[in-house]
Amino acid sequence: MMNINSDQKTGAISRRAVLKGGALLAASAAFGRVGWASAKGQISIPQVRLNNGVMMPALGFGTYGLTGDVCAESVADAITAGYRLIDTAKVYRNEEAVGAGIKKSGIDRKSLFVTSKIWVEDSGYEPAKRAFQTTLDKLQLEYLDLYLIHRPRGDVKGSWQAMEELNAAGKIKAIGLSNFDQAQLASLTAGATTKPVINQLETHPFLQQAGQFDSLHAAGVQMEAWSPFAEGRNGLFTNPVLEQIGKKHGKTVAQTVLRWHHQRGVIAIPRSSNPDHRRENLAIFDFSLSSEDMHKISALDENKSQFPEWT
Ligand SMILES: NC(=O)c1ccc[n+]([C@@H]2O[C@H](COP(=O)([O-])OP(=O)(O)OC[C@H]3O[C@@H](n4cnc5c(N)ncnc54)[C@H](OP(=O)(O)O)[C@@H]3O)[C@@H](O)[C@H]2O)c1
């Protein structure tokens, strides 16, 4: 059995432990090789145990910007390729298409992990309950695996209370947050009965969010990366450091970045409308980055959002 420095209860990995070395051991053991959800010929994705015991794939498929038939086809193909975690949101205006893609894939619902998010206009107890039901109807699902408060705005305490009730009723398997800073998270959870399982944040090599990572880890909350490639901004796909590391391992920049997220202990949800890219992005579990590689990528941190238009 591997000797790891990870939180067995939450499955989260200590960033320091990872950076000290033994990164692959820490990552693969903490993420756990359980519940492999794959058919013949597919790449298997490790799973993470969330703080409420729910298992979540360590890598998923993002759908922001995908709509209509392209979205439905992309989701169906992603599932065929082996993705089991699908990330959507009301504000992406694609929940119907995501639902159509899930249907088209023919997958057993229980094998999937579907995330959606409540938008700002639906904050508050009653609006959140209504918004959740609309989301379910659009996705043609009976329950969600994960429901997040998309942004820390409006009556988030009212939303959280509604989400806690839906969670207790089994309509949502796990509830969490997105884009909450440490103070906002602490304020929301003060007096709440349920701890968030996830905080989904912008993080990629140019915005590594080390402080958030450590604080979430200490609280047993899993960090999930949105825009794990920074949407390719700031020259990510042609960054010479990432290219050089990838070349050494016979991997692309995209695979190098996703492997870096994985070894940090962060769940990533890359989006692609390209079937080859989708498959490429899954092929990250057959190599490991060395401590030196991890340090070189750490040094790319500019501590700067690549999406100033969203703040
Ligand atoms: N909670 C939030 O506030 C929030 C905010 C933003 C996003 N998200 C979630 O996070 C997901 C991912 O973020 P994102 O969609 O903004 O961007 P992203 O995943 O960082 O980047 C997507 C871009 O990378 C390209 N790409 C993907 N794989 C590639 C590969 N192997 N080689 C070269 N290029 C590749 C895609 O182009 P191709 O299509 O050509 O492959 C696309 O242009 C979203 O889809 C959404 O689900 C959440």
The ligand as an SDF file (V2000), in Angstrom:
LIG
                    3D

 48 52  0  0  0  0  0  0  0  0999 V2000
  -17.9650   28.2740  -12.5480 N   0  0  0  0  0  0  0  0  0  0  0  0
  -17.6470   29.1960  -13.4260 C   0  0  0  0  0  0  0  0  0  0  0  0
  -17.7900   30.4120  -13.1920 O   0  0  0  0  0  0  0  0  0  0  0  0
  -17.0890   28.7780  -14.7560 C   0  0  0  0  0  0  0  0  0  0  0  0
  -16.5320   29.7410  -15.6120 C   0  0  0  0  0  0  0  0  0  0  0  0
  -15.9930   29.3100  -16.8190 C   0  0  0  0  0  0  0  0  0  0  0  0
  -16.0180   27.9680  -17.1470 C   0  0  0  0  0  0  0  0  0  0  0  0
  -16.5910   27.0420  -16.3200 N   0  0  0  0  0  0  0  0  0  0  0  0
  -16.6100   25.6020  -16.6630 C   0  0  0  0  0  0  0  0  0  0  0  0
  -15.2660   25.2000  -16.9450 O   0  0  0  0  0  0  0  0  0  0  0  0
  -15.2380   24.5830  -18.2280 C   0  0  0  0  0  0  0  0  0  0  0  0
  -13.8920   24.7160  -18.8940 C   0  0  0  0  0  0  0  0  0  0  0  0
  -13.5510   26.0760  -19.0830 O   0  0  0  0  0  0  0  0  0  0  0  0
  -13.6470   26.8400  -20.4850 P   0  0  0  0  0  0  0  0  0  0  0  0
  -14.6390   26.1560  -21.3240 O   0  0  0  0  0  0  0  0  0  0  0  0
  -13.8630   28.2650  -20.1970 O   0  0  0  0  0  0  0  0  0  0  0  0
  -12.2050   26.7540  -21.1110 O   0  0  0  0  0  0  0  0  0  0  0  0
  -10.9850   25.7010  -21.1560 P   0  0  0  0  0  0  0  0  0  0  0  0
  -11.4660   24.3230  -20.9200 O   0  0  0  0  0  0  0  0  0  0  0  0
   -9.9090   26.2590  -20.2850 O   0  0  0  0  0  0  0  0  0  0  0  0
  -10.4880   25.8750  -22.6490 O   0  0  0  0  0  0  0  0  0  0  0  0
  -11.3030   25.5650  -23.7380 C   0  0  0  0  0  0  0  0  0  0  0  0
  -10.4920   25.8760  -24.9880 C   0  0  0  0  0  0  0  0  0  0  0  0
   -9.3680   24.9870  -25.0530 O   0  0  0  0  0  0  0  0  0  0  0  0
   -9.3190   24.3900  -26.3460 C   0  0  0  0  0  0  0  0  0  0  0  0
   -8.8210   23.0170  -26.2000 N   0  0  0  0  0  0  0  0  0  0  0  0
   -9.3790   22.0130  -25.4850 C   0  0  0  0  0  0  0  0  0  0  0  0
   -8.6200   20.9180  -25.5550 N   0  0  0  0  0  0  0  0  0  0  0  0
   -7.5610   21.2130  -26.3440 C   0  0  0  0  0  0  0  0  0  0  0  0
   -6.4390   20.4860  -26.7920 C   0  0  0  0  0  0  0  0  0  0  0  0
   -6.2450   19.2100  -26.4250 N   0  0  0  0  0  0  0  0  0  0  0  0
   -5.5440   21.1120  -27.6170 N   0  0  0  0  0  0  0  0  0  0  0  0
   -5.7270   22.4230  -27.9900 C   0  0  0  0  0  0  0  0  0  0  0  0
   -6.7930   23.1570  -27.5970 N   0  0  0  0  0  0  0  0  0  0  0  0
   -7.6900   22.5560  -26.7720 C   0  0  0  0  0  0  0  0  0  0  0  0
  -10.7220   24.4070  -26.8460 C   0  0  0  0  0  0  0  0  0  0  0  0
  -10.7190   24.4240  -28.2580 O   0  0  0  0  0  0  0  0  0  0  0  0
  -11.3860   23.2150  -29.1310 P   0  0  0  0  0  0  0  0  0  0  0  0
  -12.8540   23.2970  -28.8750 O   0  0  0  0  0  0  0  0  0  0  0  0
  -10.9670   23.5540  -30.5080 O   0  0  0  0  0  0  0  0  0  0  0  0
  -10.7610   21.9410  -28.6460 O   0  0  0  0  0  0  0  0  0  0  0  0
  -11.2690   25.7010  -26.2690 C   0  0  0  0  0  0  0  0  0  0  0  0
  -10.9460   26.7820  -27.1200 O   0  0  0  0  0  0  0  0  0  0  0  0
  -16.3720   25.2830  -18.9600 C   0  0  0  0  0  0  0  0  0  0  0  0
  -16.7190   24.6630  -20.1700 O   0  0  0  0  0  0  0  0  0  0  0  0
  -17.4380   25.2840  -17.8970 C   0  0  0  0  0  0  0  0  0  0  0  0
  -18.0620   24.0190  -17.8080 O   0  0  0  0  0  0  0  0  0  0  0  0
  -17.1190   27.4430  -15.1180 C   0  0  0  0  0  0  0  0  0  0  0  0
  1  2  1  0
  2  3  2  0
  2  4  1  0
  4  5  1  0
  4 48  2  0
  5  6  2  0
  6  7  1  0
  7  8  2  0
  8  9  1  0
  8 48  1  0
  9 10  1  0
  9 46  1  0
 10 11  1  0
 11 12  1  0
 11 44  1  0
 12 13  1  0
 13 14  1  0
 14 15  2  0
 14 16  1  0
 14 17  1  0
 17 18  1  0
 18 19  2  0
 18 20  1  0
 18 21  1  0
 21 22  1  0
 22 23  1  0
 23 24  1  0
 23 42  1  0
 24 25  1  0
 25 26  1  0
 25 36  1  0
 26 27  1  0
 26 35  1  0
 27 28  2  0
 28 29  1  0
 29 30  1  0
 29 35  2  0
 30 31  1  0
 30 32  2  0
 32 33  1  0
 33 34  2  0
 34 35  1  0
 36 37  1  0
 36 42  1  0
 37 38  1  0
 38 39  2  0
 38 40  1  0
 38 41  1  0
 42 43  1  0
 44 45  1  0
 44 46  1  0
 46 47  1  0
M  CHG  2   8   1  16  -1
M  END
$$$$
